[in-house]
Amino acid sequence: MSKFNATALLSWSVAAFGTWRNRRAVANMRDFDDAQLADIGLSRRDVEIALQAPISTDPMLHLIGARKNPLKGVRHS
């Protein structure tokens, strides 16, 4: 196996693992109540839509875009 192929495989594996880990985290958000989801700027529908994305798509990307008040909790100096 060439160095390029090994590097590409490692890069793909790291990305796939990150997507899988994020998909599990989003799936666990199904256990949050509506108030908890609202506290982080999300709705139950946002979580369900994120999980309907293809398995190869990171559901966190949808949630980041769906968040209401994206600057909530960010301090400005």
Biopython code that builds the backbone (N, CA, C, O; Angstrom):
import numpy as np
from Bio.PDB.StructureBuilder import StructureBuilder

atoms = [
    (1, "MET", "N", (0.863, -1.171, 0.000)),
    (1, "MET", "CA", (0.000, 0.000, 0.000)),
    (1, "MET", "C", (0.908, 1.232, 0.000)),
    (1, "MET", "O", (1.842, 1.329, 0.796)),
    (2, "SER", "N", (0.627, 2.145, -0.880)),
    (2, "SER", "CA", (1.454, 3.348, -0.956)),
    (2, "SER", "C", (1.156, 4.270, 0.228)),
    (2, "SER", "O", (0.131, 4.143, 0.897)),
    (3, "LYS", "N", (2.074, 5.190, 0.462)),
    (3, "LYS", "CA", (1.920, 6.143, 1.562)),
    (3, "LYS", "C", (0.653, 6.979, 1.370)),
    (3, "LYS", "O", (-0.059, 7.283, 2.327)),
    (4, "PHE", "N", (0.385, 7.346, 0.099)),
    (4, "PHE", "CA", (-0.805, 8.145, -0.188)),
    (4, "PHE", "C", (-2.075, 7.384, 0.172)),
    (4, "PHE", "O", (-2.979, 7.948, 0.788)),
    (5, "ASN", "N", (-2.153, 6.127, -0.200)),
    (5, "ASN", "CA", (-3.340, 5.319, 0.096)),
    (5, "ASN", "C", (-3.528, 5.145, 1.595)),
    (5, "ASN", "O", (-4.652, 5.208, 2.094)),
    (6, "ALA", "N", (-2.426, 4.924, 2.318)),
    (6, "ALA", "CA", (-2.517, 4.759, 3.767)),
    (6, "ALA", "C", (-2.992, 6.047, 4.426)),
    (6, "ALA", "O", (-3.804, 6.011, 5.350)),
    (7, "THR", "N", (-2.489, 7.183, 3.957)),
    (7, "THR", "CA", (-2.901, 8.477, 4.510)),
    (7, "THR", "C", (-4.371, 8.744, 4.212)),
    (7, "THR", "O", (-5.111, 9.209, 5.079)),
    (8, "ALA", "N", (-4.791, 8.451, 2.990)),
    (8, "ALA", "CA", (-6.194, 8.658, 2.609)),
    (8, "ALA", "C", (-7.112, 7.755, 3.429)),
    (8, "ALA", "O", (-8.178, 8.186, 3.869)),
    (9, "LEU", "N", (-6.707, 6.523, 3.632)),
    (9, "LEU", "CA", (-7.510, 5.589, 4.422)),
    (9, "LEU", "C", (-7.614, 6.051, 5.866)),
    (9, "LEU", "O", (-8.688, 5.998, 6.465)),
    (10, "LEU", "N", (-6.507, 6.500, 6.419)),
    (10, "LEU", "CA", (-6.521, 7.001, 7.795)),
    (10, "LEU", "C", (-7.416, 8.232, 7.908)),
    (10, "LEU", "O", (-8.193, 8.350, 8.855)),
    (11, "SER", "N", (-7.310, 9.139, 6.958)),
    (11, "SER", "CA", (-8.134, 10.350, 6.974)),
    (11, "SER", "C", (-9.622, 9.995, 6.889)),
    (11, "SER", "O", (-10.437, 10.548, 7.627)),
    (12, "TRP", "N", (-9.966, 9.084, 5.999)),
    (12, "TRP", "CA", (-11.364, 8.658, 5.855)),
    (12, "TRP", "C", (-11.851, 7.993, 7.139)),
    (12, "TRP", "O", (-12.977, 8.230, 7.577)),
    (13, "SER", "N", (-11.007, 7.164, 7.740)),
    (13, "SER", "CA", (-11.387, 6.457, 8.973)),
    (13, "SER", "C", (-11.648, 7.430, 10.115)),
    (13, "SER", "O", (-12.605, 7.263, 10.871)),
    (14, "VAL", "N", (-10.806, 8.437, 10.241)),
    (14, "VAL", "CA", (-10.991, 9.441, 11.292)),
    (14, "VAL", "C", (-12.293, 10.207, 11.064)),
    (14, "VAL", "O", (-13.045, 10.442, 12.010)),
    (15, "ALA", "N", (-12.562, 10.594, 9.833)),
    (15, "ALA", "CA", (-13.802, 11.321, 9.519)),
    (15, "ALA", "C", (-15.026, 10.445, 9.771)),
    (15, "ALA", "O", (-16.021, 10.916, 10.321)),
    (16, "ALA", "N", (-14.959, 9.178, 9.372)),
    (16, "ALA", "CA", (-16.084, 8.259, 9.573)),
    (16, "ALA", "C", (-16.349, 8.049, 11.063)),
    (16, "ALA", "O", (-17.503, 8.009, 11.488)),
    (17, "PHE", "N", (-15.294, 7.917, 11.852)),
    (17, "PHE", "CA", (-15.458, 7.752, 13.287)),
    (17, "PHE", "C", (-16.096, 8.993, 13.906)),
    (17, "PHE", "O", (-16.972, 8.876, 14.762)),
    (18, "GLY", "N", (-15.666, 10.172, 13.482)),
    (18, "GLY", "CA", (-16.245, 11.416, 13.992)),
    (18, "GLY", "C", (-17.726, 11.532, 13.658)),
    (18, "GLY", "O", (-18.527, 11.952, 14.493)),
    (19, "THR", "N", (-18.085, 11.158, 12.432)),
    (19, "THR", "CA", (-19.489, 11.187, 12.028)),
    (19, "THR", "C", (-20.303, 10.209, 12.856)),
    (19, "THR", "O", (-21.403, 10.538, 13.301)),
    (20, "TRP", "N", (-19.775, 9.011, 13.066)),
    (20, "TRP", "CA", (-20.473, 7.998, 13.874)),
    (20, "TRP", "C", (-20.657, 8.491, 15.313)),
    (20, "TRP", "O", (-21.735, 8.351, 15.890)),
    (21, "ARG", "N", (-19.594, 9.069, 15.888)),
    (21, "ARG", "CA", (-19.660, 9.577, 17.266)),
    (21, "ARG", "C", (-20.694, 10.706, 17.374)),
    (21, "ARG", "O", (-21.464, 10.753, 18.333)),
    (22, "ASN", "N", (-20.709, 11.604, 16.401)),
    (22, "ASN", "CA", (-21.682, 12.697, 16.419)),
    (22, "ASN", "C", (-23.105, 12.194, 16.218)),
    (22, "ASN", "O", (-24.042, 12.723, 16.814)),
    (23, "ARG", "N", (-23.268, 11.177, 15.385)),
    (23, "ARG", "CA", (-24.609, 10.604, 15.171)),
    (23, "ARG", "C", (-25.131, 10.001, 16.476)),
    (23, "ARG", "O", (-26.314, 10.131, 16.792)),
    (24, "ARG", "N", (-24.251, 9.345, 17.232)),
    (24, "ARG", "CA", (-24.670, 8.797, 18.540)),
    (24, "ARG", "C", (-25.043, 9.922, 19.503)),
    (24, "ARG", "O", (-26.028, 9.807, 20.232)),
    (25, "ALA", "N", (-24.278, 10.990, 19.514)),
    (25, "ALA", "CA", (-24.565, 12.119, 20.405)),
    (25, "ALA", "C", (-25.911, 12.750, 20.056)),
    (25, "ALA", "O", (-26.698, 13.068, 20.947)),
    (26, "VAL", "N", (-26.172, 12.928, 18.773)),
    (26, "VAL", "CA", (-27.456, 13.504, 18.355)),
    (26, "VAL", "C", (-28.597, 12.549, 18.691)),
    (26, "VAL", "O", (-29.661, 12.991, 19.124)),
    (27, "ALA", "N", (-28.393, 11.253, 18.500)),
    (27, "ALA", "CA", (-29.433, 10.275, 18.849)),
    (27, "ALA", "C", (-29.748, 10.344, 20.343)),
    (27, "ALA", "O", (-30.901, 10.184, 20.744)),
    (28, "ASN", "N", (-28.729, 10.581, 21.161)),
    (28, "ASN", "CA", (-28.960, 10.708, 22.604)),
    (28, "ASN", "C", (-29.771, 11.955, 22.938)),
    (28, "ASN", "O", (-30.398, 12.018, 23.996)),
    (29, "MET", "N", (-29.766, 12.939, 22.057)),
    (29, "MET", "CA", (-30.565, 14.148, 22.280)),
    (29, "MET", "C", (-32.064, 13.857, 22.222)),
    (29, "MET", "O", (-32.870, 14.679, 22.658)),
    (30, "ARG", "N", (-32.440, 12.710, 21.694)),
    (30, "ARG", "CA", (-33.859, 12.326, 21.698)),
    (30, "ARG", "C", (-34.382, 12.190, 23.129)),
    (30, "ARG", "O", (-35.582, 12.315, 23.373)),
    (31, "ASP", "N", (-33.473, 11.935, 24.068)),
    (31, "ASP", "CA", (-33.863, 11.793, 25.472)),
    (31, "ASP", "C", (-34.019, 13.138, 26.181)),
    (31, "ASP", "O", (-34.540, 13.187, 27.295)),
    (32, "PHE", "N", (-33.576, 14.228, 25.552)),
    (32, "PHE", "CA", (-33.725, 15.551, 26.154)),
    (32, "PHE", "C", (-35.190, 15.953, 26.132)),
    (32, "PHE", "O", (-35.927, 15.583, 25.218)),
    (33, "ASP", "N", (-35.613, 16.709, 27.139)),
    (33, "ASP", "CA", (-36.974, 17.246, 27.062)),
    (33, "ASP", "C", (-36.943, 18.533, 26.235)),
    (33, "ASP", "O", (-35.875, 19.051, 25.909)),
    (34, "ASP", "N", (-38.131, 19.038, 25.905)),
    (34, "ASP", "CA", (-38.227, 20.206, 25.023)),
    (34, "ASP", "C", (-37.535, 21.433, 25.611)),
    (34, "ASP", "O", (-36.964, 22.233, 24.870)),
    (35, "ALA", "N", (-37.580, 21.587, 26.922)),
    (35, "ALA", "CA", (-36.933, 22.735, 27.563)),
    (35, "ALA", "C", (-35.414, 22.651, 27.423)),
    (35, "ALA", "O", (-34.755, 23.664, 27.186)),
    (36, "GLN", "N", (-34.862, 21.458, 27.566)),
    (36, "GLN", "CA", (-33.413, 21.284, 27.416)),
    (36, "GLN", "C", (-32.978, 21.587, 25.985)),
    (36, "GLN", "O", (-31.963, 22.246, 25.761)),
    (37, "LEU", "N", (-33.747, 21.106, 25.028)),
    (37, "LEU", "CA", (-33.422, 21.397, 23.633)),
    (37, "LEU", "C", (-33.522, 22.894, 23.360)),
    (37, "LEU", "O", (-32.676, 23.455, 22.664)),
    (38, "ALA", "N", (-34.543, 23.538, 23.898)),
    (38, "ALA", "CA", (-34.699, 24.980, 23.698)),
    (38, "ALA", "C", (-33.531, 25.748, 24.310)),
    (38, "ALA", "O", (-33.109, 26.769, 23.768)),
    (39, "ASP", "N", (-33.009, 25.267, 25.426)),
    (39, "ASP", "CA", (-31.867, 25.920, 26.070)),
    (39, "ASP", "C", (-30.641, 25.958, 25.162)),
    (39, "ASP", "O", (-29.834, 26.884, 25.246)),
    (40, "ILE", "N", (-30.499, 24.967, 24.305)),
    (40, "ILE", "CA", (-29.365, 24.958, 23.389)),
    (40, "ILE", "C", (-29.762, 25.420, 21.990)),
    (40, "ILE", "O", (-29.008, 25.256, 21.030)),
    (41, "GLY", "N", (-30.951, 25.998, 21.890)),
    (41, "GLY", "CA", (-31.388, 26.607, 20.640)),
    (41, "GLY", "C", (-31.905, 25.643, 19.603)),
    (41, "GLY", "O", (-31.872, 25.945, 18.410)),
    (42, "LEU", "N", (-32.390, 24.468, 20.034)),
    (42, "LEU", "CA", (-32.870, 23.453, 19.100)),
    (42, "LEU", "C", (-34.295, 23.034, 19.438)),
    (42, "LEU", "O", (-34.794, 23.287, 20.534)),
    (43, "SER", "N", (-34.926, 22.397, 18.483)),
    (43, "SER", "CA", (-36.249, 21.808, 18.713)),
    (43, "SER", "C", (-36.142, 20.301, 18.475)),
    (43, "SER", "O", (-35.161, 19.814, 17.914)),
    (44, "ARG", "N", (-37.151, 19.590, 18.906)),
    (44, "ARG", "CA", (-37.177, 18.140, 18.690)),
    (44, "ARG", "C", (-37.141, 17.835, 17.193)),
    (44, "ARG", "O", (-36.509, 16.868, 16.766)),
    (45, "ARG", "N", (-37.808, 18.648, 16.415)),
    (45, "ARG", "CA", (-37.829, 18.469, 14.955)),
    (45, "ARG", "C", (-36.418, 18.602, 14.369)),
    (45, "ARG", "O", (-36.051, 17.856, 13.461)),
    (46, "ASP", "N", (-35.629, 19.549, 14.885)),
    (46, "ASP", "CA", (-34.253, 19.711, 14.410)),
    (46, "ASP", "C", (-33.458, 18.420, 14.601)),
    (46, "ASP", "O", (-32.714, 18.001, 13.714)),
    (47, "VAL", "N", (-33.621, 17.806, 15.750)),
    (47, "VAL", "CA", (-32.898, 16.562, 16.055)),
    (47, "VAL", "C", (-33.336, 15.451, 15.108)),
    (47, "VAL", "O", (-32.498, 14.734, 14.562)),
    (48, "GLU", "N", (-34.640, 15.306, 14.912)),
    (48, "GLU", "CA", (-35.144, 14.233, 14.046)),
    (48, "GLU", "C", (-34.712, 14.439, 12.600)),
    (48, "GLU", "O", (-34.351, 13.477, 11.922)),
    (49, "ILE", "N", (-34.745, 15.680, 12.120)),
    (49, "ILE", "CA", (-34.310, 15.949, 10.741)),
    (49, "ILE", "C", (-32.826, 15.634, 10.588)),
    (49, "ILE", "O", (-32.416, 15.063, 9.578)),
    (50, "ALA", "N", (-32.023, 15.997, 11.577)),
    (50, "ALA", "CA", (-30.589, 15.722, 11.518)),
    (50, "ALA", "C", (-30.333, 14.225, 11.416)),
    (50, "ALA", "O", (-29.426, 13.800, 10.701)),
    (51, "LEU", "N", (-31.112, 13.432, 12.114)),
    (51, "LEU", "CA", (-30.913, 11.978, 12.098)),
    (51, "LEU", "C", (-31.456, 11.318, 10.837)),
    (51, "LEU", "O", (-31.138, 10.160, 10.563)),
    (52, "GLN", "N", (-32.270, 12.033, 10.065)),
    (52, "GLN", "CA", (-32.782, 11.485, 8.805)),
    (52, "GLN", "C", (-31.791, 11.651, 7.654)),
    (52, "GLN", "O", (-31.997, 11.106, 6.570)),
    (53, "ALA", "N", (-30.724, 12.401, 7.891)),
    (53, "ALA", "CA", (-29.704, 12.592, 6.855)),
    (53, "ALA", "C", (-29.043, 11.242, 6.554)),
    (53, "ALA", "O", (-29.071, 10.334, 7.385)),
    (54, "PRO", "N", (-28.459, 11.116, 5.382)),
    (54, "PRO", "CA", (-27.763, 9.853, 5.060)),
    (54, "PRO", "C", (-26.720, 9.511, 6.124)),
    (54, "PRO", "O", (-26.153, 10.403, 6.756)),
    (55, "ILE", "N", (-26.475, 8.236, 6.315)),
    (55, "ILE", "CA", (-25.580, 7.751, 7.365)),
    (55, "ILE", "C", (-24.174, 8.326, 7.226)),
    (55, "ILE", "O", (-23.450, 8.433, 8.215)),
    (56, "SER", "N", (-23.786, 8.693, 6.022)),
    (56, "SER", "CA", (-22.444, 9.232, 5.806)),
    (56, "SER", "C", (-22.356, 10.730, 6.095)),
    (56, "SER", "O", (-21.273, 11.311, 6.025)),
    (57, "THR", "N", (-23.487, 11.356, 6.418)),
    (57, "THR", "CA", (-23.530, 12.789, 6.683)),
    (57, "THR", "C", (-23.496, 13.036, 8.187)),
    (57, "THR", "O", (-24.213, 12.381, 8.945)),
    (58, "ASP", "N", (-22.669, 13.974, 8.614)),
    (58, "ASP", "CA", (-22.560, 14.308, 10.029)),
    (58, "ASP", "C", (-23.799, 15.108, 10.449)),
    (58, "ASP", "O", (-24.004, 16.215, 9.951)),
    (59, "PRO", "N", (-24.628, 14.572, 11.354)),
    (59, "PRO", "CA", (-25.857, 15.270, 11.740)),
    (59, "PRO", "C", (-25.589, 16.564, 12.513)),
    (59, "PRO", "O", (-26.461, 17.430, 12.585)),
    (60, "MET", "N", (-24.403, 16.702, 13.086)),
    (60, "MET", "CA", (-24.076, 17.938, 13.806)),
    (60, "MET", "C", (-24.078, 19.134, 12.864)),
    (60, "MET", "O", (-24.395, 20.249, 13.278)),
    (61, "LEU", "N", (-23.728, 18.912, 11.598)),
    (61, "LEU", "CA", (-23.716, 20.009, 10.638)),
    (61, "LEU", "C", (-25.115, 20.608, 10.481)),
    (61, "LEU", "O", (-25.267, 21.824, 10.363)),
    (62, "HIS", "N", (-26.131, 19.749, 10.480)),
    (62, "HIS", "CA", (-27.510, 20.246, 10.403)),
    (62, "HIS", "C", (-27.863, 21.013, 11.673)),
    (62, "HIS", "O", (-28.453, 22.092, 11.608)),
    (63, "LEU", "N", (-27.507, 20.462, 12.815)),
    (63, "LEU", "CA", (-27.867, 21.114, 14.077)),
    (63, "LEU", "C", (-27.184, 22.468, 14.235)),
    (63, "LEU", "O", (-27.779, 23.403, 14.771)),
    (64, "ILE", "N", (-25.950, 22.578, 13.777)),
    (64, "ILE", "CA", (-25.259, 23.863, 13.844)),
    (64, "ILE", "C", (-26.005, 24.901, 13.026)),
    (64, "ILE", "O", (-26.158, 26.044, 13.458)),
    (65, "GLY", "N", (-26.473, 24.510, 11.842)),
    (65, "GLY", "CA", (-27.222, 25.431, 10.990)),
    (65, "GLY", "C", (-28.617, 25.719, 11.506)),
    (65, "GLY", "O", (-29.172, 26.785, 11.240)),
    (66, "ALA", "N", (-29.187, 24.782, 12.240)),
    (66, "ALA", "CA", (-30.571, 24.925, 12.711)),
    (66, "ALA", "C", (-30.686, 25.720, 14.001)),
    (66, "ALA", "O", (-31.769, 26.194, 14.343)),
    (67, "ARG", "N", (-29.584, 25.870, 14.717)),
    (67, "ARG", "CA", (-29.634, 26.543, 16.030)),
    (67, "ARG", "C", (-30.220, 27.926, 15.929)),
    (67, "ARG", "O", (-29.887, 28.707, 15.037)),
    (68, "LYS", "N", (-31.096, 28.209, 16.859)),
    (68, "LYS", "CA", (-31.627, 29.551, 17.010)),
    (68, "LYS", "C", (-30.692, 30.264, 17.977)),
    (68, "LYS", "O", (-30.131, 29.620, 18.863)),
    (69, "ASN", "N", (-30.510, 31.560, 17.838)),
    (69, "ASN", "CA", (-29.594, 32.324, 18.689)),
    (69, "ASN", "C", (-28.200, 31.701, 18.695)),
    (69, "ASN", "O", (-27.738, 31.253, 19.745)),
    (70, "PRO", "N", (-27.519, 31.661, 17.547)),
    (70, "PRO", "CA", (-26.230, 30.987, 17.482)),
    (70, "PRO", "C", (-25.170, 31.574, 18.400)),
    (70, "PRO", "O", (-24.178, 30.906, 18.690)),
    (71, "LEU", "N", (-25.351, 32.801, 18.862)),
    (71, "LEU", "CA", (-24.363, 33.413, 19.753)),
    (71, "LEU", "C", (-24.736, 33.306, 21.217)),
    (71, "LEU", "O", (-24.038, 33.846, 22.075)),
    (72, "LYS", "N", (-25.826, 32.617, 21.515)),
    (72, "LYS", "CA", (-26.247, 32.457, 22.898)),
    (72, "LYS", "C", (-25.153, 31.767, 23.707)),
    (72, "LYS", "O", (-24.659, 30.706, 23.327)),
    (73, "GLY", "N", (-24.790, 32.373, 24.806)),
    (73, "GLY", "CA", (-23.786, 31.784, 25.671)),
    (73, "GLY", "C", (-22.351, 32.183, 25.313)),
    (73, "GLY", "O", (-21.404, 31.765, 25.979)),
    (74, "VAL", "N", (-22.192, 32.995, 24.258)),
    (74, "VAL", "CA", (-20.858, 33.431, 23.855)),
    (74, "VAL", "C", (-20.578, 34.778, 24.495)),
    (74, "VAL", "O", (-21.380, 35.706, 24.398)),
    (75, "ARG", "N", (-19.443, 34.872, 25.142)),
    (75, "ARG", "CA", (-19.051, 36.143, 25.763)),
    (75, "ARG", "C", (-18.375, 37.034, 24.742)),
    (75, "ARG", "O", (-17.594, 36.572, 23.909)),
    (76, "HIS", "N", (-18.680, 38.292, 24.818)),
    (76, "HIS", "CA", (-18.009, 39.274, 23.974)),
    (76, "HIS", "C", (-17.104, 40.104, 24.859)),
    (76, "HIS", "O", (-17.547, 40.635, 25.877)),
    (77, "SER", "N", (-15.836, 40.221, 24.480)),
    (77, "SER", "CA", (-14.875, 40.970, 25.308)),
    (77, "SER", "C", (-15.027, 42.449, 25.122)),
    (77, "SER", "O", (-14.300, 43.227, 25.740)),
]
sb = StructureBuilder()
sb.init_structure("model")
sb.init_model(0)
sb.init_chain("A")
sb.init_seg("    ")
for serial, (resi, resn, name, xyz) in enumerate(atoms, 1):
    if name == "N":
        sb.init_residue(resn, " ", resi, " ")
    sb.init_atom(name, np.array(xyz, "f"), 0.0, 1.0, " ", f" {name:<3s}", serial, name[0])
structure = sb.get_structure()
